[in-house]
């Protein structure tokens, strides 16, 4: 039975049309994956489903009384709350009932009005039916599953990393347990163990869900249908991710054959028309002209705009790139890791691994001097030129377009040159004119990578660069980092991104002082 019906959906920005007369439905037992290239309109589609964006045309109809919960990859968390306090807000309606029950009991003690006693009893039955007295147990279960135990329930949210905050938002959504989950890139900040836990959770989820993800292994494990968003169309396929992609390939091949067959007919007709338009067969020529004018033309299968990255290398005269000796990192007097020691010679590449929140970003920022080290030293080569990619998508002015953002930093660069560089990074012409805050996470990441390409360096530091990127763009980035002749420190929760070509790996998780 359909619990969500999307009919004749049309929507776009500026001169870019995301969907044209698209329709699909979500059934009660659907575990649906949403796939498509960065900027295809996946996150926008979820926002249309929640009503936060109104479509240009079409309708979105939810079944009566169906509840849904939305995981927004950019959602805010109130400052000042501890981890536990924030998670308990998932049960705000039950705590409100508990307060009403306590008040009814207090009022009964004064008035002895039996109606108040009955009211309190009814509320208590509701609380018990909704497992109110098991809230702490359920919060602990989800915290453990998503790796939030390592943070600590009394940790202040405002002091957490972006990845930790994203996990907390996901935890709250799962605790709310709505009829339908709407998840936008839920695995972005999860390591392998916690992705596996989420896979099991979603596979056992009794309701329906829609999940956007570029993690194809994850989609393969949790979905039973796929919606492919591409070139203005939304196509629903039955079956898991691999089955859907086989159906998509077969559909693409059939479209190509039909296109090629039609082109043969068109070419023959046009040749006949050119040859006979003024001769004795002019009537037949006009008939074929009329036939072509009424022909329903088949489009060839479209190709995605592919990204290509190339990070310019600045020559260095030193063989020793960096030496880190007994570096102790942390905040205030709290030391997070055992003292870290490693060195890189010219051209060597190292990966920092470990679960999110283990201290990888803190270590990077201490090495770069952005966070004061508690002790120890970091010495870069005198000729080192470092370029740093941060995982946060934060812009000084999010109202500026990608073109304006680059122009602001490089005022002498010609707009035509900027557009060419953005196109090479996978940003199409229409998206160069949109405000940054409207672009998808993947598109914003491509702009950040494009900016990195404009500076010569011999040392790249990349903190979770694959977040938000589609599979093709990840592959292009991996190839570019392998080609880069300088040094590299890379942090990625996707070890498959670097496993086959990295020179060294430092498991930060094993250095944690509170790992036990």
FIKENU-880665 format. One line per 4 residues: number of its first residue (from 0); their letters; for each residue x, y, z of N, C-alpha, C. Coordinates in steps of 0.1 Angstrom, whole numbers. Example, Ala and Ser with C-alpha at 12.3 -4.5 7.8 and 13.67 -1.06 7.14 Angstrom:
<fikes>
0) AS) 132:-57:78:123:-45:78:132:-33:78; 128:-22:71:137:-11:71:129:0:79
</fikes>
This chain:
<fikes>
0) XXXX) 8:-12:0:0:0:0:9:12:0; 5:22:-8:13:34:-9:11:44:3; 22:48:10:21:57:21:26:71:16; 32:71:4:36:84:-1:35:83:-17
4) XXXX) 28:93:-22:26:94:-37:32:107:-42; 42:106:-51:47:118:-58:42:118:-72; 35:128:-76:29:128:-90:33:140:-98; 38:138:-110:40:149:-119:49:160:-114
8) XXXX) 60:156:-107:69:165:-100:78:172:-110; 78:185:-110:87:194:-118:93:204:-109; 106:205:-110:113:215:-101:127:218:-107; 131:230:-105:145:234:-109:149:247:-103
12) XXXX) 162:251:-106:168:263:-101:174:270:-113; 171:283:-115:176:291:-126:174:283:-139; 184:280:-146:182:273:-159:185:259:-158; 185:253:-146:188:239:-145:175:232:-140
16) XXXX) 170:223:-148:158:215:-144:162:202:-138; 158:201:-125:161:189:-117:152:177:-121; 139:179:-121:129:169:-125:119:175:-134; 114:167:-143:104:171:-153:93:160:-153
20) XXXX) 81:163:-147:69:155:-147:73:141:-142; 80:140:-130:84:128:-124:74:123:-114; 72:110:-114:63:103:-105:69:91:-99; 66:88:-86:70:75:-80:62:74:-67
24) XXXX) 62:62:-61:55:61:-48:64:53:-38; 60:54:-25:67:47:-15:57:38:-8; 59:25:-8:50:16:-2:54:13:13; 45:7:20:47:5:34:59:-2:38
28) XXXX) 63:-12:30:75:-20:33:87:-16:24; 87:-5:18:98:-1:9:110:4:17; 121:-2:14:134:3:19:141:9:7; 139:22:5:143:28:-8:156:36:-7
32) XXXX) 165:33:-17:177:41:-18:175:51:-29; 181:63:-27:181:74:-37:195:76:-42; 197:74:-55:211:75:-61:211:85:-72; 222:90:-75:224:100:-86:237:108:-84
36) XXXX) 241:115:-94:253:122:-94:252:134:-84; 263:139:-79:262:152:-71:255:163:-79; 245:169:-73:238:180:-79:226:176:-87; 223:162:-87:212:158:-95:199:162:-89
40) XXXX) 199:165:-76:186:169:-69:182:159:-58; 190:151:-53:186:141:-43:182:148:-30; 191:156:-24:187:163:-12:175:172:-14; 174:179:-25:163:187:-28:150:179:-28
44) XXXX) 151:167:-34:139:158:-34:134:155:-20; 143:152:-11:139:149:3:133:162:9; 138:174:7:133:186:12:119:189:7; 117:185:-6:103:186:-12:93:176:-5
48) XXXX) 98:164:-2:90:155:5:86:159:19; 95:167:26:92:172:39:84:185:39; 83:191:27:75:203:26:84:216:29; 97:214:31:105:226:34:108:233:21
52) XXXX) 107:226:9:107:233:-4:95:229:-12; 89:239:-18:77:237:-26:81:235:-40; 76:224:-47:80:222:-61:73:232:-70; 79:233:-82:73:242:-92:60:237:-96
56) XXXX) 59:224:-98:46:217:-102:46:203:-96; 34:198:-96:32:184:-91:27:184:-76; 26:172:-71:20:170:-58:28:159:-50; 28:161:-37:34:152:-27:23:149:-17
60) XXXX) 19:136:-17:7:132:-8:12:121:1; 12:125:15:14:115:25:1:109:30; 1:96:33:-10:90:39:-13:96:52; -26:97:55:-30:104:68:-24:97:80
64) XXXX) -20:105:90:-14:101:102:0:94:101; 6:94:90:19:88:88:29:98:94; 38:94:102:49:102:108:62:99:101; 69:110:98:83:108:92:93:116:100
68) XXXX) 105:111:99:116:118:106:127:121:95; 133:133:96:142:137:85:156:139:91; 166:132:85:180:134:89:186:144:79; 188:156:84:194:167:76:209:167:78
72) XXXX) 217:166:68:231:165:70:237:179:75; 229:189:75:233:202:79:225:207:91; 218:198:98:209:202:109:217:208:120; 211:218:127:217:224:139:214:217:152
76) XXXX) 222:218:162:220:213:175:221:225:185; 211:227:194:212:238:203:225:237:212; 232:249:213:244:249:221:241:248:236; 250:243:244:248:242:258:243:228:262
80) XXXX) 236:221:253:231:208:257:242:198:258; 241:188:267:250:177:267:244:167:257; 253:157:254:249:146:245:236:139:250; 235:136:263:223:129:268:211:138:268
84) XXXX) 213:151:271:201:160:271:195:161:257; 204:162:247:199:163:234:192:151:229; 197:139:233:190:127:228:177:125:235; 175:130:247:162:128:254:152:137:248
88) XXXX) 156:147:240:145:155:233:138:147:222; 143:135:219:135:126:210:122:121:217; 122:122:230:110:117:237:103:129:244; 104:141:238:99:153:244:84:151:247
92) XXXX) 77:145:238:62:143:240:59:134:252; 67:124:254:65:116:266:69:122:279; 79:130:279:83:138:291:72:148:295; 66:153:284:55:163:287:43:156:293
96) XXXX) 40:143:288:29:135:295:33:132:309; 45:128:311:50:125:325:48:137:334; 50:149:330:48:161:338:33:163:341; 25:160:331:10:161:333:6:151:343
100) XXXX) 11:139:342:7:128:352:11:132:366; 24:137:367:28:141:381:20:152:386; 16:162:378:7:173:382:-7:168:386; -12:158:379:-25:152:382:-25:145:395
104) XXXX) -14:138:398:-12:131:411:-11:141:422; -4:152:420:-2:162:430:-15:169:433; -23:172:422:-36:179:424:-45:170:431; -45:157:428:-54:147:435:-51:146:450
108) XXXX) -38:147:453:-34:147:468:-41:158:475; -43:169:469:-50:181:476:-65:180:475; -70:176:463:-85:177:461:-92:164:463; -85:152:462:-91:139:462:-102:137:451
112) XXXX) -100:144:440:-109:143:429:-105:131:421; -114:121:420:-111:108:414:-109:110:399; -115:120:393:-112:123:378:-97:125:376; -91:132:385:-76:134:384:-69:121:385
116) XXXX) -73:112:394:-67:100:395:-68:91:383; -80:92:377:-82:84:364:-74:90:353; -73:103:352:-65:110:342:-50:105:344; -45:105:356:-31:101:358:-29:87:354
120) XXXX) -39:78:357:-38:64:353:-37:62:338; -46:70:331:-46:68:316:-32:73:311; -27:84:316:-14:88:311:-3:78:314; -4:72:326:7:62:329:6:50:320
124) XXXX) -6:46:316:-8:35:306:-2:38:293; -4:51:289:2:56:276:18:55:277; 23:60:288:38:60:290:43:46:290; 36:37:296:41:23:297:40:16:283
128) XXXX) 30:20:275:28:14:262:39:19:253; 44:31:255:55:37:247:69:35:253; 70:25:263:83:22:269:90:34:275; 83:43:281:89:54:287:99:51:297
132) XXXX) 97:40:305:106:37:316:118:29:311; 119:27:298:130:20:292:139:30:283; 136:43:285:142:53:276:158:52:278; 162:52:290:177:52:293:183:39:286
136) XXXX) 177:28:286:182:16:280:183:17:265; 172:23:259:172:25:245:182:35:240; 184:46:248:194:56:244:208:50:245; 210:42:255:223:35:256:226:26:245
140) XXXX) 215:19:240:217:9:229:221:16:216; 214:28:213:217:35:201:231:42:202; 234:47:214:247:54:216:258:44:213; 257:32:218:267:21:216:268:18:202
144) XXXX) 257:16:195:256:12:181:263:22:172; 262:35:175:267:45:166:281:51:171; 286:44:182:299:48:186:299:61:195; 288:65:201:287:77:209:292:75:223
148) XXXX) 294:62:227:299:59:241:312:66:243; 320:66:232:334:71:233:334:86:236; 323:93:232:323:107:235:319:110:249; 310:103:255:305:105:268:292:112:269
152) XXXX) 283:108:277:269:113:277:269:127:282; 279:131:290:279:145:296:287:155:288; 292:151:276:300:159:268:291:170:262; 296:183:262:288:194:256:289:193:241
156) XXXX) 277:194:235:276:193:221:284:203:213; 284:215:218:291:226:211:306:224:210; 311:214:218:326:211:218:329:200:209; 319:194:202:321:182:194:325:186:180
160) XXXX) 331:176:173:334:178:159:321:177:150; 323:182:138:311:181:128:307:166:127; 316:157:126:312:143:124:305:138:136; 309:141:148:302:137:160:288:143:161
164) XXXX) 287:155:157:273:161:158:264:154:148; 269:151:136:261:144:126:256:130:132; 265:123:139:261:110:145:250:112:156; 251:123:163:241:126:174:227:129:167
168) XXXX) 227:136:157:215:139:150:208:126:145; 217:117:139:212:104:135:206:96:146; 213:96:158:209:89:169:195:94:174; 193:107:175:180:112:179:169:108:170
172) XXXX) 172:108:157:161:104:147:157:89:149; 167:81:151:164:66:153:156:64:166; 159:72:176:152:71:189:138:76:187; 135:85:179:121:90:176:113:79:170
176) XXXX) 119:70:162:112:59:157:99:62:149; 100:71:139:88:75:131:84:63:122; 72:65:115:68:55:106:77:54:94; 83:66:90:91:66:78:104:74:82
180) XXXX) 116:69:78:128:76:80:133:82:67; 137:94:67:143:101:56:157:104:59; 166:97:53:181:98:57:189:103:45; 196:114:48:205:121:38:219:118:42
184) XXXX) 226:109:35:240:105:37:242:101:52; 236:91:57:237:87:71:251:81:75; 258:76:65:271:69:68:283:79:67; 280:91:64:292:100:61:302:101:72
188) XXXX) 298:100:84:307:101:95:308:89:104; 304:78:98:305:65:106:316:56:101; 323:49:110:333:40:106:326:26:103; 334:17:99:329:4:94:320:-3:104
192) XXXX) 324:-4:117:317:-11:127:303:-5:129; 302:9:129:290:15:132:281:16:119; 287:15:107:279:13:95:272:0:95; 280:-10:100:274:-24:101:262:-24:110
196) XXXX) 264:-17:122:253:-16:131:240:-10:125; 243:1:118:232:8:111:225:0:100; 233:-8:93:228:-17:83:218:-27:89; 222:-33:101:213:-42:108:201:-35:113
200) XXXX) 202:-23:118:191:-16:123:181:-13:112; 186:-8:101:176:-5:90:170:-18:83; 178:-28:83:173:-41:77:161:-46:85; 162:-44:98:152:-49:107:141:-38:110
204) XXXX) 142:-26:104:133:-15:107:119:-19:101; 109:-18:109:95:-23:105:89:-14:96; 92:-1:96:86:9:87:93:10:74; 90:21:67:96:24:54:107:34:56
208) XXXX) 117:34:47:126:45:47:131:49:33; 136:61:32:142:66:20:156:71:24; 166:65:18:180:69:22:188:73:10; 194:85:11:204:90:1:218:85:5
212) XXXX) 225:79:-4:239:75:-1:247:73:-13; 260:76:-12:270:73:-22:278:60:-18; 274:54:-7:281:42:-3:273:30:-8; 277:25:-20:269:15:-27:269:2:-20
216) XXXX) 279:-2:-12:278:-14:-4:267:-13:7; 266:-1:13:256:1:23:242:0:16; 240:6:5:227:5:-2:224:-9:-6; 234:-17:-10:232:-30:-14:227:-38:-2
220) XXXX) 231:-35:10:228:-42:22:214:-39:28; 209:-26:25:197:-22:32:185:-20:23; 186:-19:10:175:-15:2:168:-27:-5; 155:-24:-8:148:-34:-17:142:-27:-29
224) XXXX) 145:-14:-30:141:-7:-43:150:6:-43; 152:11:-56:161:22:-58:154:32:-67; 155:45:-63:151:56:-72:163:63:-78; 165:63:-91:176:69:-97:172:83:-102
228) XXXX) 179:93:-97:176:107:-101:187:111:-111; 183:113:-123:193:117:-134:186:123:-146; 191:135:-150:187:141:-163:172:144:-163; 167:150:-152:154:154:-151:143:143:-149
232) XXXX) 148:131:-146:139:120:-145:141:113:-131; 131:107:-126:132:99:-114:126:85:-117; 135:75:-118:131:62:-122:132:52:-110; 121:45:-107:121:36:-96:124:22:-101
236) XXXX) 133:15:-95:136:1:-98:133:-8:-86; 128:-20:-89:126:-29:-78:138:-37:-76; 141:-42:-64:152:-50:-60:163:-41:-54; 174:-48:-50:185:-41:-43:193:-33:-53
240) XXXX) 204:-27:-48:212:-17:-56:217:-24:-68; 224:-35:-67:230:-42:-79:219:-45:-89; 208:-50:-84:197:-54:-94:192:-41:-101; 191:-30:-94:186:-18:-100:196:-13:-110
244) XXXX) 209:-14:-107:219:-9:-117:219:-18:-130; 216:-31:-128:215:-39:-140:203:-35:-148; 192:-32:-142:180:-28:-149:183:-14:-156; 190:-5:-149:193:8:-155:202:6:-167
248) XXXX) 212:-3:-166:221:-5:-178:213:-11:-189; 204:-21:-186:196:-27:-197:187:-16:-204; 181:-8:-195:173:3:-200:181:13:-209; 193:16:-205:202:25:-212:205:19:-226
252) XXXX) 209:6:-225:212:-1:-238:201:-2:-247; 188:-4:-242:177:-5:-251:174:9:-257; 176:20:-249:174:33:-254:184:36:-265; 197:32:-263:207:35:-273:204:28:-286
256) XXXX) 199:15:-285:196:8:-297:184:14:-304; 174:18:-296:162:25:-303:166:38:-309; 175:45:-302:180:58:-308:188:56:-321; 197:46:-321:205:43:-333:196:39:-345
260) XXXX) 186:30:-341:176:26:-352:168:37:-357; 164:46:-349:156:58:-353:165:67:-362; 178:69:-358:187:77:-366:188:72:-380; 188:59:-382:189:53:-395:177:57:-403
264) XXXX) 165:56:-397:153:60:-404:153:75:-408; 158:84:-398:158:98:-400:168:101:-412; 180:95:-411:190:98:-421:185:94:-435; 178:83:-437:173:78:-450:162:88:-455
268) XXXX) 153:92:-445:143:101:-449:148:115:-453; 158:120:-446:164:133:-449:171:132:-462; 178:121:-465:185:120:-478:175:120:-489; 164:113:-487:154:112:-498:148:126:-500
272) XXXX) 145:133:-489:140:147:-491:149:156:-498; 162:156:-495:172:164:-502:172:161:-517; 171:148:-520:173:144:-534:160:146:-542; 148:146:-536:136:146:-544:127:158:-541
276) XXXX) 131:168:-533:123:179:-529:117:186:-541; 125:188:-551:121:196:-563:118:187:-575; 119:174:-574:117:165:-586:103:159:-587; 102:149:-594:89:142:-597:84:135:-584
280) XXXX) 93:133:-575:88:126:-562:87:136:-551; 84:149:-554:83:159:-544:71:157:-534; 61:150:-539:49:147:-530:54:138:-520; 61:127:-524:66:118:-514:76:124:-504
284) XXXX) 84:134:-510:94:141:-501:86:149:-491; 76:156:-495:68:163:-485:61:154:-475; 57:143:-479:51:133:-470:61:129:-459; 74:127:-464:84:122:-454:88:134:-445
288) XXXX) 88:146:-450:90:158:-442:80:159:-430; 67:156:-434:56:156:-425:58:145:-414; 62:133:-419:65:122:-410:76:126:-400; 86:132:-404:97:136:-395:93:147:-385
292) XXXX) 84:156:-390:80:167:-381:71:161:-370; 64:150:-372:55:144:-362:62:133:-354; 74:130:-358:81:118:-351:85:122:-337; 82:112:-328:86:114:-314:101:110:-312
296) XXXX) 109:120:-312:124:118:-312:129:111:-300; 137:101:-301:143:94:-290:157:101:-287; 159:105:-274:172:111:-271:182:100:-268; 195:103:-271:205:93:-268:207:93:-253
300) XXXX) 212:82:-247:215:81:-233:224:93:-229; 221:100:-218:229:111:-214:241:106:-207; 251:114:-207:264:111:-199:265:122:-188; 270:117:-176:272:126:-165:284:135:-168
304) XXXX) 284:147:-162:295:156:-162:306:150:-152; 317:146:-158:327:139:-150:337:149:-144; 342:146:-132:352:154:-125:366:150:-128; 375:159:-129:389:156:-131:397:166:-122
308) XXXX) 405:161:-114:413:170:-105:428:169:-108; 435:180:-106:449:180:-108:455:190:-98; 462:186:-88:467:195:-78:481:199:-81; 484:212:-84:497:216:-89:508:214:-79
312) XXXX) 519:209:-83:530:206:-75:541:217:-75; 545:221:-63:556:231:-62:569:223:-58; 579:225:-65:592:218:-62:597:221:-48; 603:211:-42:609:213:-29:623:209:-29
316) XXXX) 632:216:-22:646:212:-22:650:204:-11; 640:199:-3:644:191:9:639:177:7; 647:167:12:643:153:12:634:150:24; 635:157:35:627:155:47:615:164:47
320) XXXX) 603:159:46:591:167:45:586:172:59; 585:163:68:579:166:81:584:156:92; 587:161:104:591:152:115:582:156:127; 574:146:131:565:148:143:571:139:154
324) XXXX) 575:146:165:582:139:176:574:141:190; 569:129:195:563:129:208:552:140:210; 544:142:199:534:152:199:522:148:208; 519:155:219:508:152:227:497:162:224
328) XXXX) 485:157:220:474:166:216:462:165:225; 454:175:225:442:175:234:437:189:235; 428:191:245:422:204:247:424:208:262; 428:220:265:431:224:278:442:215:284
332) XXXX) 438:208:296:447:199:302:444:185:299; 434:182:290:430:169:287:437:164:275; 446:154:277:453:148:266:445:136:260; 443:137:247:435:127:240:443:114:236
336) XXXX) 455:116:231:463:105:225:476:103:232; 481:91:231:495:89:235:504:98:226; 516:102:230:525:110:222:527:104:208; 526:112:197:526:107:184:540:110:178
340) XXXX) 546:100:171:559:102:165:559:95:151; 561:103:140:563:98:127:570:108:118; 575:104:107:582:113:98:579:109:84; 579:119:75:577:116:60:588:122:52
344) XXXX) 594:114:43:603:120:34:596:125:21; 603:132:13:596:138:1:588:128:-7; 575:132:-9:567:123:-18:559:113:-10; 562:110:3:555:100:10:541:104:14
348) XXXX) 532:94:15:518:97:18:514:88:30; 507:94:39:502:87:51:487:89:53; 481:78:58:466:79:62:465:78:77; 456:87:83:452:85:97:439:78:97
352) XXXX) 439:66:104:427:58:104:421:58:119; 409:53:121:403:52:134:389:57:133; 381:54:143:367:57:143:365:73:144; 354:78:140:351:92:141:351:96:155
356) XXXX) 358:107:159:359:111:172:371:105:179; 379:97:172:391:92:178:402:102:181; 401:113:173:411:124:175:419:127:163; 415:122:151:422:124:139:423:139:135
360) XXXX) 412:145:135:411:160:131:419:168:141; 418:164:154:426:171:164:441:170:162; 445:158:158:459:155:155:464:164:143; 456:164:133:459:172:121:461:187:125
364) XXXX) 451:192:132:451:206:136:463:209:145; 467:200:153:479:202:162:492:202:153; 492:193:143:504:192:135:505:205:127; 494:211:122:494:223:115:495:236:124
368) XXXX) 495:234:137:496:245:146:484:253:148; 472:248:143:459:255:145:454:252:159; 458:241:165:455:239:179:468:237:187; 471:244:198:484:242:204:486:228:209
372) XXXX) 497:223:207:501:209:212:504:210:227; 501:200:234:503:200:249:518:198:251; 525:191:242:539:189:243:544:183:230; 557:182:228:562:176:216:564:187:205
376) XXXX) 569:182:193:572:192:182:568:186:169; 565:195:160:563:193:145:572:202:137; 580:196:129:589:204:121:587:201:106; 582:211:98:581:209:84:594:214:77
380) XXXX) 596:208:65:607:213:57:606:228:55; 617:236:55:616:250:52:609:253:39; 610:244:29:604:247:16:590:241:15; 584:236:26:571:230:26:560:241:23
384) XXXX) 551:238:14:540:246:11:528:238:13; 520:240:24:509:231:28:496:237:23; 488:228:17:474:231:14:465:222:22; 455:228:29:447:220:39:432:220:34
388) XXXX) 426:208:33:412:206:30:405:202:43; 396:211:48:388:208:60:375:201:56; 370:193:65:357:186:62:345:194:63; 345:205:71:333:214:72:330:222:60
392) XXXX) 318:222:56:313:230:45:308:244:50; 318:252:53:315:266:59:321:276:50; 313:286:46:318:297:37:317:310:44; 326:319:41:326:333:47:313:340:43
396) XXXX) 308:338:30:296:343:26:289:333:17; 280:325:23:273:315:16:263:319:5; 261:333:5:252:338:-6:260:340:-19; 273:340:-18:281:341:-31:280:328:-39
400) XXXX) 281:329:-52:281:317:-61:295:312:-61; 297:299:-67:310:294:-68:319:304:-76; 314:310:-87:321:319:-95:326:331:-87; 317:337:-79:320:348:-71:330:344:-59
404) XXXX) 328:332:-54:337:328:-43:351:327:-47; 353:322:-59:367:321:-64:372:335:-69; 363:343:-75:367:356:-79:371:365:-67; 365:363:-55:368:370:-43:382:367:-39
408) XXXX) 386:355:-40:400:351:-36:410:353:-47; 406:353:-60:415:355:-71:409:366:-80; 409:378:-76:403:389:-84:408:391:-98; 420:387:-101:426:389:-114:423:378:-124
412) XXXX) 417:367:-119:414:356:-127:401:359:-135; 402:356:-148:391:358:-157:379:349:-154; 367:354:-155:355:346:-153:355:333:-162; 359:335:-174:359:324:-183:369:313:-178
416) XXXX) 380:317:-173:390:307:-167:384:300:-155; 377:308:-147:371:302:-135:360:292:-139; 352:295:-148:341:286:-153:347:273:-158; 358:274:-166:365:262:-171:370:253:-160
420) XXXX) 376:259:-150:382:252:-139:370:245:-131; 359:252:-129:348:246:-121:342:235:-129; 341:237:-143:335:226:-151:344:213:-150; 357:215:-150:366:204:-149:365:197:-136
424) XXXX) 360:204:-125:358:198:-112:344:192:-111; 336:193:-122:323:187:-122:312:196:-118; 314:209:-119:303:219:-116:298:225:-129; 285:222:-133:280:227:-146:278:242:-146
428) XXXX) 275:247:-158:274:261:-160:263:267:-151; 251:261:-149:240:266:-141:244:267:-127; 252:257:-121:255:257:-107:266:267:-104; 273:272:-114:283:283:-111:276:296:-107
432) XXXX) 263:297:-110:256:309:-107:247:308:-95; 247:297:-88:238:295:-76:246:299:-64; 239:304:-54:245:307:-41:250:293:-35; 262:294:-28:268:282:-22:258:274:-14
436) XXXX) 250:281:-6:242:274:4:231:266:-3; 228:268:-16:218:261:-23:224:248:-29; 237:248:-31:244:236:-37:243:224:-28; 244:212:-34:244:200:-25:258:199:-18
440) XXXX) 259:190:-9:271:188:-2:282:184:-11; 279:175:-21:289:171:-31:294:182:-40; 285:191:-44:289:202:-52:297:212:-45; 294:215:-32:302:223:-24:316:218:-22
444) XXXX) 317:205:-20:330:198:-19:338:199:-31; 332:198:-43:339:200:-56:344:214:-57; 337:224:-52:342:238:-53:354:239:-44; 354:233:-32:365:234:-23:377:227:-29
448) XXXX) 375:216:-36:386:209:-43:391:218:-54; 382:225:-61:387:234:-72:396:245:-67; 392:250:-55:400:261:-49:414:255:-45; 414:243:-41:427:236:-38:436:235:-50
452) XXXX) 430:234:-62:437:232:-74:444:245:-79; 440:256:-73:445:269:-77:457:274:-70; 462:265:-61:474:269:-53:485:258:-54; 496:262:-58:508:253:-59:512:249:-45
456) XXXX) 514:236:-43:518:231:-30:527:218:-31; 534:214:-21:541:202:-21:537:193:-9; 526:198:-2:521:190:10:506:192:11; 499:181:8:484:182:9:480:176:23
460) XXXX) 471:182:30:464:176:41:449:176:39; 444:164:38:430:162:34:422:155:45; 413:163:51:405:157:62:391:153:57; 388:141:56:376:135:51:371:141:38
464) XXXX) 379:141:27:376:147:15:365:140:7; 362:127:11:352:120:3:338:121:8; 336:128:19:322:130:24:314:137:13; 302:133:10:293:139:1:295:136:-14
468) XXXX) 307:130:-17:310:128:-31:304:115:-37; 300:115:-49:295:103:-56:307:94:-60; 305:82:-64:315:72:-66:325:76:-77; 320:82:-88:328:86:-99:338:97:-94
472) XXXX) 333:106:-86:341:118:-82:352:113:-72; 348:103:-63:358:97:-54:369:91:-62; 366:84:-72:376:77:-80:385:88:-87; 379:99:-92:387:109:-98:397:116:-88
476) XXXX) 392:118:-75:400:124:-65:411:114:-61; 408:102:-59:418:92:-56:430:92:-66; 426:92:-79:436:92:-90:445:104:-89; 438:116:-86:446:129:-85:456:128:-74
480) XXXX) 452:123:-62:461:122:-51:472:113:-53; 469:102:-60:480:93:-64:490:99:-73; 485:107:-82:494:114:-92:502:125:-85; 497:131:-75:504:142:-68:518:138:-64
484) XXXX) 528:146:-68:542:142:-65:546:146:-51; 538:154:-44:542:158:-31:538:149:-20; 538:154:-7:534:146:4:519:148:7; 513:138:14:499:138:17:497:132:31
488) XXXX) 488:139:38:482:133:50:467:132:47; 461:121:47:447:119:44:440:112:55; 428:118:59:419:112:68:406:108:60; 402:95:61:390:91:55:385:79:62
492) XXXX) 371:79:64:365:67:71:363:56:61; 366:59:48:365:49:37:379:44:34; 384:33:41:397:29:39:400:24:25; 389:20:18:391:16:4:395:27:-5
496) XXXX) 393:39:-1:397:51:-9:412:52:-10; 420:47:0:434:49:-1:443:36:1; 436:25:4:443:13:9:454:8:-1; 452:8:-14:461:2:-23:473:11:-27
500) XXXX) 473:24:-23:484:33:-28:490:41:-17; 486:40:-4:492:48:6:505:42:11; 514:50:15:528:45:20:527:41:34; 521:48:43:520:45:57:506:47:62
504) XXXX) 503:41:73:490:43:80:492:44:95; 486:54:101:487:56:115:473:54:121; 471:44:129:458:41:135:457:49:148; 450:60:147:448:70:158:440:63:169
508) XXXX) 431:55:166:423:48:176:431:41:186; 442:35:182:450:27:191:459:36:200; 459:49:197:467:58:205:458:65:216; 445:63:216:436:69:225:440:65:239
512) XXXX) 440:75:248:443:72:262:432:66:270; 419:69:265:407:64:271:401:53:263; 409:46:255:403:36:246:397:24:253; 402:21:265:396:10:273:384:14:281
</fikes>
